[in-house]
C-alpha cells in the first residue's frame, strides 16, 4: 500500500475536484482516489454475475423502478435490439 505524504494529504483535503485525480508523470496514467468503502461498493457491481447474491437482491428493486418509469412498455422493446449481448 502506498501512503500519502503530508503534502499529498493536504492536496486531497483541499482539492476542489472530488474525487481527487492524480497523474503518474512517467506513464501519463490518470487515477481517481476514492475512499475504500466507495470502491468496495462499486466493485461489487462490476464483479457481480447473474447468480450472485448481490444481483438477486438488487434485481427486483431495479425492475420495480423500471416498471414505474414505464420501461416495461412494449414500445421500449426496440432498445433490446441495441443490446450487444442479445444481438452480437
C-alpha positions as CSV (number, residue, x, y, z in Angstrom):
1,X,0.0,0.0,0.0
2,X,1.2,3.5,-0.8
3,X,1.0,6.1,2.0
4,X,0.2,9.7,1.1
5,X,2.8,12.3,2.1
6,X,1.8,15.2,4.2
7,X,1.8,17.4,1.1
8,X,-0.5,14.9,-0.8
9,X,-2.9,14.7,2.2
10,X,-3.2,18.4,2.2
11,X,-3.8,18.5,-1.5
12,X,-6.5,15.8,-1.3
13,X,-8.2,17.6,1.6
14,X,-8.3,20.9,-0.2
15,X,-8.7,19.8,-3.8
16,X,-11.8,21.4,-5.3
17,X,-12.2,18.4,-7.7
18,X,-13.8,15.5,-5.9
19,X,-12.9,12.8,-6.0
20,X,-9.3,13.9,-6.5
21,X,-7.4,12.8,-9.6
22,X,-3.7,12.0,-9.7
23,X,-1.4,11.6,-12.7
24,X,1.7,9.3,-13.0
25,X,4.1,11.6,-14.8
26,X,6.1,8.7,-16.2
27,X,3.2,6.8,-17.8
28,X,0.7,9.7,-18.0
29,X,-1.9,7.3,-16.4
30,X,-4.6,9.1,-14.5
31,X,-6.1,7.7,-11.3
32,X,-9.1,8.6,-9.2
33,X,-8.8,8.5,-5.4
34,X,-11.9,7.2,-3.8
35,X,-12.5,6.1,-0.2
36,X,-12.1,2.3,0.2
37,X,-15.7,1.9,1.2
38,X,-16.9,3.5,-2.1
39,X,-14.5,1.3,-4.1
40,X,-15.8,-1.8,-2.4
41,X,-19.4,-1.0,-3.1
42,X,-18.7,-0.2,-6.8
43,X,-16.5,-3.3,-7.2
44,X,-19.4,-5.5,-6.1
45,X,-21.4,-4.2,-9.1
46,X,-18.7,-5.0,-11.6
47,X,-17.9,-8.4,-10.1
48,X,-21.5,-9.4,-9.8
49,X,-22.7,-12.2,-12.1
50,X,-26.3,-13.2,-12.7
51,X,-26.2,-15.9,-9.9
52,X,-24.7,-13.7,-7.2
53,X,-26.5,-12.8,-4.0
54,X,-26.0,-9.1,-4.9
55,X,-27.8,-9.4,-8.2
56,X,-30.6,-11.5,-6.7
57,X,-31.1,-8.8,-4.0
58,X,-30.9,-5.8,-6.4
59,X,-32.7,-7.1,-9.5
60,X,-36.3,-6.9,-8.0
61,X,-35.7,-3.3,-6.9
62,X,-34.4,-2.3,-10.3
63,X,-37.2,-4.0,-12.1
64,X,-39.7,-2.2,-9.9
65,X,-38.2,1.2,-10.8
66,X,-38.1,0.3,-14.5
67,X,-41.8,-0.6,-14.3
68,X,-42.7,2.5,-12.5
69,X,-40.9,4.6,-15.2
70,X,-42.7,2.7,-18.0
71,X,-39.6,0.7,-19.2
72,X,-41.9,-2.3,-19.5
73,X,-43.9,-0.5,-22.2
74,X,-43.8,-2.7,-25.4
75,X,-42.6,0.4,-27.3
76,X,-39.3,0.2,-25.3
77,X,-38.6,-3.3,-26.8
78,X,-36.8,-1.6,-29.7
79,X,-33.9,-0.9,-27.2
80,X,-33.3,-4.7,-26.9
81,X,-32.1,-4.7,-30.4
82,X,-29.3,-2.4,-29.4
83,X,-28.0,-4.7,-26.7
84,X,-24.9,-6.4,-28.0
85,X,-25.5,-9.3,-25.5
86,X,-28.7,-10.1,-27.3
87,X,-27.7,-9.2,-30.8
88,X,-23.9,-9.7,-31.2
